[in-house]
């Protein structure tokens, strides 16, 4: 069973507009959530994270929102830039799990059109 | 500084053969992870090392898969009797190993394994 799901496989957005990526999880033990960005032929790169004790974390153009009751998180990118075109993975970990192994969603491919 | 490196970048092998995939973590990182990413999916956890020991190998799919980290730095993922279903990108990540959930994992570029 998929414990982390990204239901939108792709997203196309105009440069300068907002990109909103969504992620749902089922495991209530997850207490730390991350977003990774991946370009072709490269490994995932850490983007932003949020602890379950918060509902929002912002870093420049990137903001992550967490709704624990709905087991849902989202990543907002504003304004979107052509260099943001990549695959974005949502990931989660459980603090009590050994080594903080990450459980990933299936990814959302974002295309930012100039 | 140097990031996580993985060799080879690509490996093509025949069904039934044995392969080894190597990971060089960021210097000083005590935690090392292996993940596998199949086409169109997100990475899936395989095994985690803290130092030289495998602290969690719950993600290894079967006993054909084995990983070592004898000196607490470089790690090798070994796959025996490869099957076509083993074809995937194998990703390695390392972190400082401080044990906090905020311990960021840094990924290497991966090894693309193709089993013919």
Interface residues (C-beta under 8 A of the other chain):
Chain A: X4 X6 X31 X32 X36 X41 X42 X43 X44 X45 X46 X49 X51 X89 X91 X93 X95 X97 X98 X99 X100 X101 X102 X103 X104 X105 X106 X107
Chain B: X4 X31 X33 X35 X40 X41 X42 X43 X44 X45 X48 X50 X55 X56 X59 X91 X93 X95 X99 X100 X101 X102 X103 X104 X105 X106 X107 X108 X109 X110
